[in-house]
Amino acid sequence: MRRTPWSLIGLLVAAGIVAAFHVGKVPPALPSVRAELDASLRQAGWLLSTVNLISAVGGMAIALTADRFGHRRLVILGTTLSVVASLGGAFVSSVDGLLISRFFEGLGFITVVVAIPTLLLRLAQPDDQRLAMALWTTYMPAGAGAMMLISALVLPGTSWRVAWIVASAVSAVMLAALLLRALPRRELDPVAVPRRPVLHEMAEVASSGGALAIALCFGAYSCCWFAIVGFLPTLQVERLHLATSTAAIVTAVVTVVNVSGNLAAGWLLRRGVARVTLIAGAAVSMAFCAAGIFLDGVPDLLRLLLAGLYSAVIGVVPGALFTAIPIHAPRRELVGAATGLLMQGSNIGALLGPPVTGVLVSGGGWPAAAWLTSVALAIVAVAGVFLHWRERRKLWA
């Protein structure tokens, strides 16, 4: 019996982590970018959200392109785009030039992270697929958090351009590894499957109740996740009076500990814990935890501890959702497209979370942000219950 090639799976997960470096490098670098390029707050917002916008608009279309063009080819192409765009961005002299480079970085990022899950499911044996997908869910917190930490440590004495060069260099190393270790592997060769017209397959996935529930659940999760992580530095500076560099380091650590929840999801699912228990249990309990981060009267140190606890526990949600894709995709051939729909939901949530939080905080102070996290996590719990009901129907069908 063929064994799961864990070294190859590890390389692909690492490629996703490196792609996420280009997401994590921006938040700590924004003050330096604004000072050097005279960028407005609106332009700074676009620098932050360009990657999310591309993913929100084109996730499923890029996934279906990968199904036809070849997933391995797109992983290599996306990594190449990241290398070139980040290096080019390091030498621009205007905000407009940096925005153009961010567009291509975003295209490279979404190309990589949409193509890899299908490869992981193909490589892993059935008994190992849950663990492989749980490992995959670590790509964003591990990559973005690591780069946020690097940027926070490097930037005080240098320019934001250094962060761009570092991200490009790491991507170049990953590109070399992919060309040497992934390109020759026959397991990654394209598999011929019957295809239907692209628009037909998009409609098939978009009208699937299970795939839509996964996208909605991930979108609600991302909404409150980015609301907390996005405003955590501001909360620390305004209420805890921490230095900006210290706040960036704390935020990076809070982001990275999300990995523990991602991995725990795979471990718990392999031991028979129901998906609905993970999703609904984490969402309901962490709604109170998230509220404690924003409400008045909570000791400052406890806020940071709650943020770390929230990040760790709520991390089981992505792990539970990614492993649900093969079950709820309309057809096996549409697993990639269902992953693309999940990415669209995730990035729509990431786009909405910070601005909605900003409006709430502006109108009612920090405690008002607890309304967003409570509603979003309630949606996560309800979507988790719906997925459980769908899975039970399939089991008894």
Stockholm file with secondary structure:
# STOCKHOLM 1.0

chainA/1-397         MRRTPWSLIGLLVAAGIVAAFHVGKVPPALPSVRAELDASLRQAGWLLSTVNLISAVGGMAIALTADRFGHRRLVILGTTLSVVASLGGAFVSSVDGLLISRFFEGLGFITVVVAIPTLLLRLAQPDDQRLAMALWTTYMPAGAGAMMLISALVLPGTSWRVAWIVASAVSAVMLAALLLRALPRRELDPVAVPRRPVLHEMAEVASSGGALAIALCFGAYSCCWFAIVGFLPTLQVERLHLATSTAAIVTAVVTVVNVSGNLAAGWLLRRGVARVTLIAGAAVSMAFCAAGIFLDGVPDLLRLLLAGLYSAVIGVVPGALFTAIPIHAPRRELVGAATGLLMQGSNIGALLGPPVTGVLVSGGGWPAAAWLTSVALAIVAVAGVFLHWRERRKLWA
#=GR chainA/1-397 SS CCCCCHHHHHHHHHHHHHHHHHHHTHHHHHHHHHHHHTCCHHHHHHHHHHHHHHHHHHHHHHHHHHHHHCHHHHHHHHHHHHHHHHHHHTTCCSHHHHHHHHHHHHHHHHHHHHHHHHHHHHHSCGGGHHHHHHHHTTHHHHHHHHHHHHHHHHGGGSCHHHHHHHHHHHHHHHHHHIIIIITTCGGGSCCCCCCCCHHHHHHHHHTCHHHHHHHHHHHHHHHHHHHHHHHHHHHHHHHSCCCHHHHHHHHHHHHHTHHHHHHHHHHHHHTTCCHHHHHHHHHHHHHHHHHHHHSTTSCHHHHHHHHHHHHHHHTHHHHHHHTTHHHHSSSGGGHHHHHHHHHHHHHHHHHHHHHHHHHHHHHHCGGGHHHHHHHHHHHHHHHHHHHHHHHHHHHHC
#=GC SS_cons         CCCCCHHHHHHHHHHHHHHHHHHHTHHHHHHHHHHHHTCCHHHHHHHHHHHHHHHHHHHHHHHHHHHHHCHHHHHHHHHHHHHHHHHHHTTCCSHHHHHHHHHHHHHHHHHHHHHHHHHHHHHSCGGGHHHHHHHHTTHHHHHHHHHHHHHHHHGGGSCHHHHHHHHHHHHHHHHHHIIIIITTCGGGSCCCCCCCCHHHHHHHHHTCHHHHHHHHHHHHHHHHHHHHHHHHHHHHHHHSCCCHHHHHHHHHHHHHTHHHHHHHHHHHHHTTCCHHHHHHHHHHHHHHHHHHHHSTTSCHHHHHHHHHHHHHHHTHHHHHHHTTHHHHSSSGGGHHHHHHHHHHHHHHHHHHHHHHHHHHHHHHCGGGHHHHHHHHHHHHHHHHHHHHHHHHHHHHC
//
